[in-house]
Amino acid sequence: MGESKRRKETLGEKYGQDEPILPWLPLTKKQAAQAQGMVTRGTWFGIVFLVLLWVTVRFIGPSLGWWQLSGN
């Protein structure tokens, strides 16, 4: 008998279902991987936004003459 069949017999109804990361935490490994992907994507959006904001403040703002609005 192969390992897969043996595992199927021992697990019974739980065979093929996602197992939780921790027994007391209702979060499966698949859900944790999806959450990690969303956090990674959000982080990259934040980095791109920060770079665009920096370019705007550092280069585009002074070239438009916004420094003259302060009254100097």
N, C-alpha and C positions, 0 to 999 in steps of 0.2 A: 504494500500500500504506500502511495506517495505521501509526501509531507503535506501537500495541499488537502488531500482527503482526510488525513489524520487531524489536521487543524480544523477542518470543517466539522468533523464529528465532535471534537472537544468543545468548540465554541457554540455549536448549535444555532440558535436564532441570531446570535450576535455576529455570525460569520458574514463578512463583507460590509459591515457597518463601520462608520468612522468611530474610532476610539477617542475618548476625551484625553486632553493633555494631563489633567490631574483628576482624580476621582471626585473631588468636591467642587470642581470648576466645570460648569456646563459649556465648555468650549472645546470643539473638536480640533484636530490638527489641521484639517482643511480650512476651517474658519480662521484659525490663527494665521495660516499662510495668506489668506485673502486680506486679513487686517494688516499684515506686514506689507503686502503689496500696495494697499491704499496709503499707508503711512509713508512709504518710500516715494510714491507718486506725489503726495502732498508736499513732501520735503523738497523735491525737485521744483515744483511750482513755486514754493517759497523762495528758493535760491534764485530762480529766474526773475521773480518779482523784485527781489532785493537788488540784483544787478541792474535791472532796468531803472529802478528808482535812483540808484547811485549814479548811473549815467545821466539821467535827467537832471538831478541836482548838481552834479559836478560839471557837466559840459553844456547841456542844453539851456539850463537856467541862466547862467552867466551870459551866454551868447544872445539871449533874448533881452538882456538888460534888466533883469528882475532886481539886481542889487541897487538900482536907482530908486526903487519904490520906498526904501527906508528913509529917504529924506537927506541922504548924504550927498 
